[in-house]
Structures are given as C-alpha cells and as structure tokens.
C-alpha cells in the first residue's frame, strides 16, 4: 500500500461516525460575510486617513497668513514676493501716491457746498468780475461781461402801480445797467428814450428799440412779457456785447 492510500484510510477512520450539523453551511457563510465587512471597513478607514494626511500640506500652503505675522508671511528660502523693494519711478514720471492720499474704494467724494445766492430775489449766478472778486447776478440774468463788479445791491423804486428794479455794475470793461419795470398796461414806447430816433431790433423774437445815450452809452428796451419791460444800457467795451447781455435777461 502506498502513502496516499494510507492517508486516505487514516482520514476515513478519523472522521468515521462524525456528522456535520445542519447549520454548518450557514455559519460558514455568516462568518465569511463578517470577515469581508471587517476587511472593507479597515481598508476604507485607512484610505481616508491617507487622503487626509495628503491634504494637510496643501491646506497649509493655501491657508491665509495672519496680518502682521512676518514669520508666516515670509518663506525661509528668501524674501516674500509681497515684500519686494519699491521701485523708483522712471525719470520725469511722478511717483505713485501713498495709500493715505488715495480715496478709499466705494466712497463718494463729498460735493462742495453751494455758494450763497446773491442779487435781487436771491439765487444769483457767480460771474467773473474784477480780479479777486465775483459778480452775483439776479436770478433772472445769465450773462455779464468780465471785468465788472456790482456797485451795490439792486435798487427798487416806485409803488404798487409801477415798480422799477435797477442793477448796475462797473469795472475795467465799462459799466452795465439793467432796469426791470413792472406796471399794468406797460408798452414799448414807455421804455423808449426821451430824445433821438430809436432803432428797431428783436430780443428773444420780441420787438425791441435801441438808442444811443449820453457818454457813449447805448441801450436796448423790450417788453419781456405782459406788464414787464426791460432796458439794458452799456458803455465802454461792454457796449459791444449789449445784445448778448439782453439775450441773457429772462424776467
């Protein structure tokens, strides 16, 4: 008898009379599933740990550096790119303004405070006058030649039936006087000069009369609207802009 036959005979004698319980197969399968689940859980935990360890250096490289901490904002191998030495501007170019001199982002510069109104009726516009002075015009005037300043506040004369507001300016350009007359039934002939033959023109498309006045002055008169007449008189170089002054009157 060879060795294989002897082994078979010994094994048969060993297990003779031994029977397997009916639940043996189920127990084997259950133990196999438990072992498989334990192996999978262990592998999953190990993989997660490896991934977390791999992300730590990346997180540290992208982590925000606290303000003012020079030890973390500067790499050990050399100077930080945020601390590069300032470059001098090229010759002839202005240096960049400091952060203190620049307005903060998102802010709106405050508008300058409006200048107080002046002239008759308030709300006048400032106009160039003599050096260092500004001309305040009545709210119903929009133009006056440069080099003129008001001789004083606009004067109001007359009564309820006929009221005249007179404003006058003098300066290197000569002088200008504007008379605003308000009266019931006012006509163009009521504003015409006493002497001389007047000329005819228009202001804002309205008939107007012009005439020379003593002292090389010249005037123009028209009815701006029913019951309101205007007479503008100018002398000196301002006389050359008489029509422009008149066109700027809007009572």
TANOR-V678703 format. One record per helix or strand. SS is the DSSP state (~ for helix, > for strand). FROM is the first residue (numbers start at 1). TO is the last residue. If there is no record, write none. Layout:
ss = {SS SS}
from = {FROM FROM}
to = {TO TO}
This chain:
ss = {~ ~ ~ ~ ~ > > > > > > > ~ > > > > ~ >}
from = {3 24 70 81 99 126 134 141 148 155 162 174 188 199 206 217 228 236 249}
to = {15 62 73 83 101 128 136 141 150 158 171 183 190 203 213 225 235 247 249}
